[in-house]
Amino acid sequence: MKPIHTILALYTVQMAFFAAIWLAMAWLRLSRRATAHWGLGTLLLAVGMGVVLARPWLPPGLGSALPNLVHLAAAAVIARGVRVFVRRPGVDRWLLAVAGSAGGVVVLANGLGAPHAWTVVAAGLGMGLVLARAALDVGAGLAEEIGPAPAWVCSVPMWIIAGLLSGRAALALVGVSGSGAPLDTGQARQIMLSLALVLMALMLHLAMAAMLMLRLIQRLRHLSQHDALTGLLNRRAFGQRLEAERARQHRHPAPMALLALDLDHFKTVNDRWGHAAGDAVLVAAAGVLTGAARRLDAVARMGGEEFALLLPGTDLDGANQLAERLLEALRDLTVDYEGTPLRITASIGAAVSHDPTEDPEEMIRRADRALYLAKAGGRDRVVCAGALSVIDAPSTPGEAASPRRAA
Ligand SMILES: Nc1nc2c(ncn2[C@@H]2O[C@H](COP(=O)(O)OP(=O)(O)OP(=O)(O)O)[C@@H](O)[C@H]2O)c(=O)[nH]1
């Protein structure tokens, strides 16, 4: 066995092994559609190189065209997997046109008995363009999700393979001696190219594995910081935001407000209409809170039917205004649950702090105490912990809407 055949056989085994891993991931439903594409594409790479190794036993025309066609199909399937992964799953006409035209030229060149260099030019340029497109998709499509730097690093192997294949095609096109020869001829240039392909294929699969891992890490991070039902921050993440805002308050003194909000008589929604109806109300209420908050505010579900809003740079007046708007919006909210209109109200306890040394837990306790007073005072109202004054409105039809003093 010549050294070139050993290298190509190693590449074939490597690709078959990677294909098995991607297909196993698809079976485990890890980004299933993308990993299934990558498994199939990688399997085609193994088959394509297997055909190169079997060339001595194949008819001359077939032995030249078939591996290139299979490799073209492999590159297109992997590139489509990348598009699915970066959530651009529609049919990509550009990808189809490039792979289809390159494949057409390969078939035509072999049918007309043209030199092998023509096959190398068409297949090399086709694969180069398809992989360059995939590299662009990775860099641009993942920048927001995993950060621009990791996204572009993951795209590097695709750029290099695209460059290698296009470079070989360009050399064959201008007639540089030996550039258009089949890989398995064993010339020094072909050995170097084969070694580079083995290395780059390894890097390509590492990069795709890294993309998958970074996405999983982002998902885990999101799950650990957000409430699964409403998508709001959870209690732990809210505590971290509160600590961070406290630290900022040390550097840039400014007031900070915290609203503790609890839906009124929520248990009756569950008891009367069922848990799913209660869940629908919680999701709708969360939508109202996020809709009313500013970008720099933090909105959290602290547990059950209890929510909290952290309002940096907000004084008592600002907190009161937002709390009133929230009560108003929740009163106006009608949740349509399987044809049944569900209505709710809420009570709010507000705490404002100008003192960066105040323990964040103490601020939460002050807001909770004010919330307790709002509940005790009749619900559907705001009580501010600082001034301990009830500042908003009743829910019961017929009850006066004028502000009342609490304590
Ligand atoms: N549907 C649903 N219900 C929940 C969830 N978490 C907690 N609950 C329910 O929320 C209800 C809270 O009831 P209570 O603590 O008595 O409060 P309430 O009925 O709103 O009464 P007040 O707060 O005093 O106005 C309980 O019935 C819990 O089972 C959830 O994720 N989904």
The ligand as a Tripos MOL2 file, in Angstrom:
@<TRIPOS>MOLECULE
LIG
   32    34     1     0     0
SMALL
NO_CHARGES

@<TRIPOS>ATOM
      1 N1        -51.1630   27.4920   37.8630 N.pl3     1 LIG1
      2 C1        -50.1610   27.6550   38.7210 C.ar      1 LIG1
      3 N2        -50.4120   27.8920   40.0140 N.ar      1 LIG1
      4 C2        -49.3890   28.0760   40.8620 C.ar      1 LIG1
      5 C3        -48.0650   28.0180   40.4330 C.ar      1 LIG1
      6 N3        -47.2640   28.2610   41.5090 N.ar      1 LIG1
      7 C4        -48.0790   28.4410   42.5770 C.ar      1 LIG1
      8 N4        -49.3760   28.3360   42.1820 N.ar      1 LIG1
      9 C5        -50.5830   28.4630   42.9680 C.3       1 LIG1
     10 O1        -50.7440   29.7960   43.3970 O.3       1 LIG1
     11 C6        -51.6800   29.7910   44.4880 C.3       1 LIG1
     12 C7        -51.2160   30.8120   45.5040 C.3       1 LIG1
     13 O2        -52.2410   30.8850   46.4550 O.3       1 LIG1
     14 P1        -52.1630   31.8210   47.7310 P.3       1 LIG1
     15 O3        -50.7470   31.8530   48.2400 O.co2     1 LIG1
     16 O4        -53.2230   31.3850   48.6630 O.co2     1 LIG1
     17 O5        -52.4200   33.2750   47.1860 O.3       1 LIG1
     18 P2        -53.7080   33.9260   46.5170 P.3       1 LIG1
     19 O6        -54.8000   32.9660   46.2740 O.co2     1 LIG1
     20 O7        -53.2330   34.6910   45.3350 O.co2     1 LIG1
     21 O8        -54.1910   34.9160   47.6270 O.3       1 LIG1
     22 P3        -53.5910   36.3380   47.9880 P.3       1 LIG1
     23 O9        -52.1580   36.3400   47.5640 O.co2     1 LIG1
     24 O10       -53.7660   36.4570   49.4470 O.co2     1 LIG1
     25 O11       -54.3930   37.3440   47.2460 O.co2     1 LIG1
     26 C8        -51.6930   28.3620   45.0160 C.3       1 LIG1
     27 O12       -52.9400   27.7870   44.6710 O.3       1 LIG1
     28 C9        -50.5780   27.6570   44.2620 C.3       1 LIG1
     29 O13       -50.8860   26.3140   43.9910 O.3       1 LIG1
     30 C10       -47.8010   27.7530   39.0530 C.ar      1 LIG1
     31 O14       -46.6650   27.6990   38.5670 O.2       1 LIG1
     32 N5        -48.8730   27.5860   38.2300 N.ar      1 LIG1
@<TRIPOS>BOND
     1     1     2 1
     2     2     3 ar
     3     2    32 ar
     4     3     4 ar
     5     4     5 ar
     6     4     8 ar
     7     5     6 ar
     8     5    30 ar
     9     6     7 ar
    10     7     8 ar
    11     8     9 1
    12     9    10 1
    13     9    28 1
    14    10    11 1
    15    11    12 1
    16    11    26 1
    17    12    13 1
    18    13    14 1
    19    14    15 2
    20    14    16 1
    21    14    17 1
    22    17    18 1
    23    18    19 2
    24    18    20 1
    25    18    21 1
    26    21    22 1
    27    22    23 2
    28    22    24 1
    29    22    25 1
    30    26    27 1
    31    26    28 1
    32    28    29 1
    33    30    31 2
    34    30    32 ar
@<TRIPOS>SUBSTRUCTURE
     1 LIG1         1 GROUP 0 **** ****
